[in-house]
């Protein structure tokens, strides 16, 4: 019987850890924007500043 009590304590700890690390849609959108669109914007700014899009 003591082993069942310890199993219950472990499962309750696992549930609380999972609840703390939930990913919200807002957080996911921020991460996608920073790592997806952010580098593209920085590359375009770099190319514009170096005259890549100017006609010869």
Beta strands, then each sheet from edge to edge (+ up, - down):
end
